[in-house]
Amino acid sequence: MIRPETLNFLKELIENNDRNWFAAHKDEYEAAKADVLHFISLLIPLLATVDPAFPKDSLPKKHLLRIYRDIRFSKDKRPYKNNFGIYFSVIGKNGNEPGYYINLAPGNCFFAAGYWMPGAEDLKKIREEIDYNQDEFLEIINNDGFKSLFKLDETDSLKKAPKGYPTNHPLIDVLKLKSLTAIYPIADKDFFKADITEKIHEAFKQIYPFMLFLRTAIAS
């Protein structure tokens, strides 16, 4: 589970996103970071039991994204992110492949999985796989277990059908997506409960066929 103090630290950081405040509260940050790392250590063996490609001896620190923002080319000069991001992939943190992601942020906690903004070649392969294996893909996303937790993220989509696909394709809304990800919203308070690891474990199980479909597509 996650301690309430960890999200409370993020709430305060949102209101005081500057280096002086962060330096004065470095101990609180380190405690929150240690809490998240412990949480990751509990999830690693659970994911390894579901996804055989994921190494069970993976180190927690490999999967905690940096809280420091890269502001070199950004108009937003706030130095820190307002969340803790946890990312699991077979390659490791920041691997360019389908991955599992957990977002810890006050009022915006969620579990996500899939392939975010794949390159043109991988996206082409994924669309082809969906087109060639429509029944298999529909069986995955229409599975009761999947639907009970996840919903495809349709926020980033092409306005027109991708080249080579008719506008009346039965899965045109999916084929227009620029990212293939599924979202499972989780209330902040649920992360404070002992059974949160069970919830995440179940989420790993329900999303794995979707992940395997994407991996198969880009490996072809």
MORAWO-V653566 format. One record per backbone hydrogen bond with DSSP energy under -1.0 kcal/mol. CO is the residue of the C=O (numbers start at 0). NH is the residue of the N-H. If there is no record, write none. Layout:
CO/NH  CO/NH
This chain:
2/5  3/7  4/8  5/9  6/10  7/11  8/12  9/13  10/14  11/15  15/17  17/21  18/22  19/23  20/24  22/25  24/28  25/29  26/30  27/31  28/32  29/33  30/34  31/35  32/36  33/37  34/38  35/39  36/40  37/41  38/42  39/43  42/46  43/47  44/48  46/50  50/53  54/57  58/61  59/62  62/86  66/80  70/73  78/68  83/103  84/64  85/101  87/99  91/94  94/96  98/113  99/87  100/111  101/85  102/109  103/83  104/107  108/185  109/102  110/183  111/100  112/181  113/98  114/179  118/122  119/123  120/124  121/125  122/126  123/127  124/128  125/129  126/130  127/131  128/132  132/136  133/137  134/138  135/139  136/140  137/141  142/146  143/147  145/148  145/149  150/182  155/177  161/164  165/168  168/171  170/174  171/175  173/176  175/157  179/114  180/152  181/112  182/150  183/110  186/189  187/190  188/191  189/192  190/1  192/195  194/198  195/199  196/200  197/201  198/202  199/203  200/204  201/205  202/206  203/207  206/210  207/211  208/212  209/213  210/214  211/215  212/216  213/217  214/218
